Amino acid sequence: MRDWARELGFSQIGVSGVDLSSAEPLLLQWLALGYHGDLHYMERHGLKRARPAELVPGTVSVITARMPYLPRGTTPPDWRERELSRLEDPGEGVVSLYARGRDYHKVVRSRLQKLCGRIEALVGPFGYRVFSDSAPVLEKELASRSGQGWRGKHSMVLSRDAGSMFFLGEIFVDFALEPTDPVSDHCGTCTACIDVCPTGAIVAPGVVDARRCISYLTIENHGPIPEDLRPLMGNHIYGCDDCQTICPWNKYARTTELPDFDERSLLVGRRLVDLFAWDEETFLKRTEGGPIRRIDHERWLRNIAVALGNALRQADASQAPALRAALLSRADHESALVREHVAWALAQRSCPDEPAPSGGGRVDRKSP
């Protein structure tokens, strides 16, 4: 089964039992504190997340899998320096690494289905269901229990030989398999991920307040981005990798062998003003088959407007006019959400000829 998994693009598989009762108190506490924000489905599904046999009756074991997604041709560990340097260019729009290729939900699930087909050919028909961030499943809990890694202080699963740059998938099966052993925690005293988080979303080791997380704000959040968080978002326009990029263990992150996760050139290294000019038809065409499609054109413009405002605040006299012109082109947009964020962005610099503030206008992204 491990050989088949590797042939299908997975770097490791493991097995977990279905008794996750020890994880239930932390899940309930996280929900009670409101850290899930507007992810109301987290509340609706409640403890079903921690009870695989309730989600899929008859489930006896869970096969877990991880699939690396660093694009082919990436040269570890150089990618970390390259990604960090993008954050120092206010005029570039930064899309999270995982979102630059094809939608992983489809890739992971389809390959898990193929793995099930091979297993079925060997052992005969059996009951199963595959998942990848697609149902109320405690993916990270199952992954850590089955030895895929430990839960890092950024809350994601970390591996000594693969970092955290991988997708997770699960197969719920109706027959018993011997669980694989978990691994020990190797974060030690390191707090790099907590320290680097621009918005202070990692409120305790392993605990993320989604309401402050840039990934949540730019993807899951359907409404306005809180004004106090906008200056801290820098040039992130879809997702955020900061806590992963800074993690020392990600110098061991692996590249994928699948072309599905190759970077789309139109999403990498692009200027904010160019991305902001995409009309809805262009947006839909250039994000077809990718995860960015999950936000619509309206939220795409909302996110970029915030980044343009942050760039405008730092721009010198030669850069500011182009940024203002881009924003003004959407000032009368039909969407009130877009208009609000454009108005905020324009207010970050009152006059195109006004000299940039001392220090280039940079904001301490750690400050509230």
Secondary structure, 3 states (H helix, E strand, C coil): CHHHHHHCCCCEEEEECCCCHHHHHHHHHHHHCCCCCCCHHHHHHHHHHHCHHHHCCCCCEEEEEEEECECCCCCCCHHHHHHHHHCCCCCECEECHHHCCCCHHHHHHHHHHHHHHHHHHHHCCCCEEEECCCCCCCHHHHHHHCCCCEECCCCCEEECCCECCEEEEEEEECCCCCCCCCCCCCCCCCCHHHHHCCCCCEEECCEECHHHCHHHHHHHCCCCCCCCCHHHHCCEEECCCHHHHCCHHHHHCCECCCHHHCCCHHHCCCEHHHHHCCCHHHHHHHCCCCHHHHCCHHHHHHHHHHHHHHHHHHCCCCCHHHHHHHHHCCCCCCCHHHHHHHHHHHCCCCCCCCCCCHHHHCCCCCCC
